Amino acid sequence: MHPFLLITYLGFSFAFLSIFTKVNKFILFIILLLLIIGADGLRWEMGVDWENYKRFFETNNMPGIEFGFKFYVLFLSSLTDKYSVFIFITSVIIYLGNLGALYYSTRSLLAVSFVLSVLPWYAGSMRQFIAMSFVSLAIHFLLKKKRLKFITITLFASSFHITAFLMILLMFLYGLHPFFTLMIFVASFPTVIIFFRYLGAMGALLEIVFASEKDFAARLATSEAMNPLFGTLRKVYTFSLPIILMVTNKKLRSNTTMVFLVSVSLFTFMMYFIGVNYMQILASRMDYYFSVLTFSFFIGFLDTQLKNKFNKCVLLVFVFSLFLVAHSRRTELDLFYPYSSIFYNTDLGRELY
C-alpha cells in the first residue's frame, strides 16, 4: 500500500505548493495521474474480486453482469490474451475519468488529492469505477447545463454498473432551491424505510429490472461490528467546515453550483443510514457517489473560489485531516464498508453477483 500512500502525500504537497507559487498545476496533475495509473495498473493478484474479473477475461462467461462491461471485456480479450494489459487499460480509464474530468472542471489539485486518498482502495471493483469515470464526466456537463450530454453519458455509465442510473436524479436537483432540496433529503429517510420494508416482495421485479441473476433481497445484511455513532460523527465532521463556509460567505451561498454540490453530497447520510440498518454492501457502493464524487467537485470549486492564502491552507489541512481519519480506519473495516484496502483484502474469489 505504500506507493498509494506516497502518491497521496505527494498530491497534498503539490496542492500546498500551488498555494504559494505559480507552479504549473497541469504538469503536477499529469505527474500524479501517471504515478497512480502506474501503481494501480501494474498490480497483480491484488484487489477485490481479482479471480472473478480474471475469470471473466479468460472465459468471457459473465453471468449477471451489465452488458456494457461484457462488451468491454469481450472487445479487449479479442485484442489481447494478457490480463495484465486489461488491468492497465482499465486503470487508465478509471483514473483518467475520475481525476481528469474533476481537474478539467475545477482546476484544483486539492480535489484531485482528496480523490487520490480514497479511490485506490475502492478501484478493485472495476465495473463500478469505470462507470464512475463516465459519471464524473456527466457531472461536468450537468454543471455546464448540457443536460442531454449528462443523460447520455449517465445512461452509458449505467451499462457498466447499474447504480450509475440513479444519478439521473441529479438533473432534477440542479438549480433547485436549497429549501426544496432539504425537504427531499429529509423525505428520503422515511421513503427508504418503506422501500426496504417491502423489498422482499419486490425482489423478483428488481431482479428483472437490474439483472436476471441479481438477488437484491438476499443481500439484506449489516455487520454487528459497526459503530453508527462514530460513523455519523465522521460524516458530521466532513461537512463541518463546508457548511460553516457556506453559511458565513454570501458569495458562496449565492453560487448555484456550490449549493447544488454540497446539497447532493449530504445524501451520504442517507447511504450510511441504509448501510447501518438494511444493506451494507449496497450502501457502501452507492456512498462513493455522494461522499467522494460530488463532494470532490465541491472541494474543487471551493478551493478555486477562496482567494486568501490562509483560507486555502485551512481548507487543505481540513481535507488532509479527512484523509487521515479515513486511513486510520481502513485496517479495521470489512470489505465494501467502505472498501478495504486492495492490499488488505484477501477475498480474491468473492461471489460477485
C-alpha positions in Angstrom: 0.0 0.0 0.0 3.0 2.3 0.4 3.1 3.5 -3.2 -0.5 4.7 -3.0 0.1 6.5 0.3 3.2 8.2 -1.1 1.2 9.4 -4.2 -1.5 10.7 -1.9 1.1 12.6 0.2 2.7 13.9 -2.9 -0.7 15.2 -4.1 -1.3 17.2 -1.0 2.3 18.5 -1.2 1.6 19.7 -4.7 -1.7 21.3 -3.6 0.2 23.1 -0.8 2.9 24.2 -3.3 0.3 25.6 -5.7 -0.9 28.0 -3.0 2.4 29.8 -2.6 4.0 29.5 -6.0 3.0 30.0 -9.6 3.9 26.4 -10.5 2.3 24.9 -13.5 -0.6 22.9 -11.9 -1.4 21.0 -15.0 2.2 19.5 -15.1 1.8 18.5 -11.4 -1.6 16.9 -12.2 -0.1 14.9 -15.1 2.6 13.6 -12.7 0.0 12.4 -10.2 -2.1 10.9 -12.9 0.8 8.9 -14.4 2.0 7.7 -11.0 -1.4 6.4 -9.9 -2.0 4.7 -13.2 1.4 3.1 -13.0 0.9 2.0 -9.4 -2.6 0.6 -9.9 -2.3 -0.6 -13.5 0.8 -2.8 -12.7 -0.7 -4.6 -9.7 -1.1 -8.4 -9.7 -3.3 -10.6 -7.5 -4.4 -7.5 -5.5 -7.8 -6.1 -5.2 -11.4 -7.3 -4.5 -12.9 -9.8 -7.0 -9.5 -10.4 -8.6 -10.3 -14.0 -9.5 -13.8 -13.1 -10.7 -12.6 -10.4 -13.2 -9.7 -12.6 -14.3 -12.1 -15.4 -15.0 -14.4 -13.1 -16.9 -11.5 -12.0 -19.1 -10.2 -15.6 -19.7 -13.6 -17.3 -20.3 -15.8 -14.5 -21.5 -18.5 -16.1 -19.3 -20.1 -13.2 -17.3 -23.5 -14.2 -15.8 -25.5 -11.3 -14.2 -23.0 -8.7 -15.4 -24.1 -5.4 -17.1 -23.9 -5.5 -20.9 -21.6 -2.6 -21.2 -18.9 -4.2 -19.2 -19.5 -7.5 -21.0 -18.8 -5.8 -24.4 -15.8 -4.1 -22.9 -14.3 -7.4 -21.7 -15.1 -9.1 -25.0 -13.5 -6.3 -27.0 -10.3 -6.2 -25.0 -10.0 -10.0 -24.8 -10.3 -10.2 -28.6 -7.2 -7.8 -28.9 -5.0 -9.4 -26.2 -4.9 -12.5 -24.0 -2.8 -10.8 -21.4 -4.8 -10.0 -18.2 -2.1 -7.6 -17.1 -2.8 -5.4 -20.2 -6.5 -5.5 -19.4 -5.8 -4.3 -15.8 -3.6 -1.5 -17.1 -6.1 -0.2 -19.7 -8.9 -0.4 -17.1 -6.7 1.7 -14.6 -6.2 4.3 -17.3 -9.9 4.6 -17.9 -10.7 4.7 -14.2 -8.2 7.3 -13.2 -8.3 9.4 -16.3 -12.1 9.6 -15.9 -12.4 10.1 -12.2 -9.4 12.5 -11.9 -9.3 14.1 -15.4 -12.9 15.3 -15.5 -12.6 16.6 -12.0 -9.4 18.6 -12.7 -10.7 19.9 -16.0 -13.8 21.2 -14.3 -12.3 22.6 -11.2 -8.5 23.1 -11.8 -8.0 22.0 -8.2 -5.1 19.8 -7.1 -6.6 19.7 -3.7 -9.8 18.0 -5.1 -7.6 15.6 -7.0 -5.6 14.7 -3.9 -8.8 14.1 -2.0 -9.9 11.5 -4.6 -6.4 10.0 -4.6 -6.7 9.5 -0.9 -9.8 7.3 -1.4 -10.2 5.9 -4.9 -7.3 3.4 -4.9 -8.9 1.5 -2.0 -12.1 1.2 -4.0 -10.8 0.7 -7.5 -10.6 -3.2 -7.3 -14.4 -3.0 -8.0 -13.6 -2.1 -11.6 -17.2 -2.2 -13.1 -18.4 0.5 -10.8 -15.4 2.7 -11.1 -15.4 2.6 -14.9 -19.0 3.7 -14.5 -17.8 6.4 -12.1 -15.4 7.7 -14.7 -18.3 8.5 -17.0 -20.5 9.8 -14.2 -17.7 12.3 -13.3 -17.7 13.5 -16.9 -21.5 13.6 -16.8 -21.4 15.9 -13.7 -19.1 18.2 -15.5 -21.6 18.6 -18.4 -24.5 19.0 -15.9 -22.7 21.9 -14.3 -22.3 23.4 -17.8 -26.1 22.9 -18.2 -25.7 20.5 -21.0 -28.4 18.1 -19.8 -28.6 16.0 -22.9 -24.9 15.1 -22.7 -25.4 14.4 -18.9 -28.3 12.0 -19.6 -26.5 10.2 -22.4 -23.2 9.7 -20.5 -25.0 8.6 -17.3 -27.0 6.0 -19.3 -23.8 4.8 -20.8 -22.2 4.6 -17.4 -25.2 2.5 -16.2 -24.3 -0.1 -18.8 -21.1 -0.8 -16.7 -22.7 -0.6 -13.3 -26.5 -0.2 -12.8 -26.0 2.0 -9.7 -25.0 4.9 -12.0 -28.5 5.1 -13.3 -29.8 6.6 -10.1 -27.5 9.6 -10.7 -30.0 10.7 -13.4 -31.9 12.2 -10.4 -29.2 14.9 -10.1 -30.7 16.6 -13.1 -33.8 17.4 -11.2 -31.9 18.7 -8.2 -29.6 21.1 -10.1 -30.8 24.6 -9.8 -33.5 23.6 -7.2 -33.9 26.0 -4.3 -32.0 24.7 -1.2 -35.2 24.6 0.8 -36.8 22.1 -1.6 -33.6 20.0 -1.8 -33.5 19.9 2.0 -37.2 18.7 2.0 -36.3 15.9 -0.4 -33.3 15.0 1.7 -35.5 14.7 4.9 -38.2 12.8 3.0 -35.7 10.3 1.7 -35.3 8.7 5.1 -39.0 7.5 5.5 -39.0 6.6 1.8 -36.1 4.3 2.3 -37.7 2.7 5.4 -40.9 2.0 3.4 -38.9 0.7 0.4 -36.8 -1.8 2.4 -39.9 -2.9 4.3 -41.3 -4.3 1.0 -38.0 -5.2 -0.6 -38.6 -8.9 -0.2 -41.9 -8.8 -2.1 -40.3 -6.6 -4.8 -37.3 -8.9 -5.1 -38.4 -10.6 -8.3 -39.2 -7.3 -10.0 -35.8 -5.8 -9.0 -34.0 -8.9 -10.4 -35.7 -8.3 -13.8 -35.0 -4.6 -13.9 -31.4 -4.7 -12.7 -30.0 -8.1 -14.0 -31.5 -11.5 -14.3 -29.3 -13.2 -11.7 -29.1 -10.5 -9.0 -30.9 -11.3 -5.8 -31.2 -7.9 -4.0 -33.5 -9.2 -1.3 -30.9 -11.8 -0.3 -28.3 -9.1 0.3 -30.1 -7.5 3.3 -27.2 -7.7 5.8 -25.3 -5.5 8.2 -22.4 -6.0 10.5 -22.7 -6.1 14.3 -19.2 -4.6 14.4 -20.4 -1.2 13.1 -20.4 1.8 15.3 -23.2 4.0 13.9 -22.5 6.9 16.3 -18.8 7.1 15.3 -19.6 6.8 11.6 -22.2 9.5 11.8 -19.8 11.8 13.7 -17.2 11.3 11.0 -19.7 12.4 8.4 -20.8 15.4 10.5 -17.1 16.4 10.8 -16.7 16.0 7.0 -19.4 18.7 6.5 -18.5 20.9 9.4 -16.1 23.3 7.6 -18.0 23.3 4.2 -21.3 24.2 6.0 -19.7 26.9 8.0 -18.1 28.4 4.9 -21.4 28.3 3.0 -23.4 29.9 5.9 -20.9 32.7 6.5 -20.0 33.5 2.9 -22.7 35.2 0.9 -20.8 34.8 -2.3 -20.7 31.0 -1.8 -24.4 30.8 -0.8 -25.4 32.6 -4.0 -23.3 30.2 -6.1 -25.8 27.7 -7.6 -23.1 25.2 -8.4 -21.7 25.2 -4.9 -25.1 24.9 -3.3 -26.0 22.0 -5.6 -22.8 20.1 -4.9 -22.9 20.4 -1.1 -26.6 19.5 -1.1 -26.1 16.4 -3.1 -23.1 15.4 -1.0 -25.4 15.5 2.1 -27.1 12.4 0.8 -24.2 10.4 2.1 -26.0 10.4 5.4 -28.9 8.5 3.7 -26.5 6.0 2.3 -25.0 5.5 5.7 -28.5 5.1 7.2 -29.1 2.3 4.6 -25.8 0.6 5.4 -26.4 0.6 9.1 -30.0 -0.6 9.0 -30.6 -2.5 5.8 -28.0 -3.2 3.1 -24.3 -2.7 4.0 -22.9 -3.8 0.6 -25.2 -1.6 -1.5 -24.8 1.5 0.8 -21.1 1.4 0.7 -21.0 1.1 -3.1 -23.6 3.9 -3.5 -22.0 6.2 -0.9 -19.0 6.9 -3.1 -21.2 8.9 -5.5 -22.0 11.3 -2.6 -19.2 11.1 -0.1 -16.4 11.3 -2.7 -17.5 12.0 -6.2 -19.9 15.0 -5.8 -18.0 16.1 -2.7 -14.7 16.2 -4.6 -16.3 18.6 -7.1 -17.5 20.8 -4.2 -13.9 20.8 -2.7 -12.5 21.7 -6.1 -14.8 24.7 -6.7 -14.5 25.8 -3.1 -10.7 25.7 -3.5 -10.8 27.9 -6.6 -13.3 30.3 -5.0 -11.1 31.0 -2.0 -8.6 33.7 -2.8 -7.0 34.2 0.6 -3.9 32.0 1.0 -4.6 31.4 4.7 -8.2 30.2 3.9 -6.8 27.9 1.2 -4.3 26.5 3.8 -7.1 25.9 6.3 -9.1 24.1 3.6 -6.1 22.0 2.7 -5.4 21.0 6.3 -9.1 20.1 6.7 -9.2 17.9 3.6 -5.9 16.3 4.7 -7.5 15.5 8.1 -10.4 13.7 6.3 -7.8 11.5 4.7 -6.1 10.8 8.0 -9.4 9.9 9.7 -10.4 7.5 6.8 -7.0 5.9 6.6 -6.8 5.2 10.3 -9.9 3.1 10.0 -9.0 1.1 6.9 -7.4 -1.9 8.5 -10.4 -2.4 10.7 -13.1 -2.3 8.1 -14.8 -5.2 6.3 -15.0 -5.5 2.5 -17.1 -2.7 1.0 -17.8 -0.8 4.2 -16.2 1.2 2.9 -14.0 -0.9 0.7 -11.0 -2.3 2.4 -7.6 -1.5 1.0 -6.9 -3.6 -2.1 -3.8 -4.8 -0.2 -5.5 -5.8 2.9 -8.3 -7.7 1.2 -7.6 -11.4 0.5 -11.1 -12.4 -0.7 -9.9 -12.7 -4.3 -12.8 -15.1 -5.2 -15.8 -13.4 -3.6 -19.2 -14.2 -5.1 -19.7 -11.2 -7.4 -23.4 -11.3 -8.2 
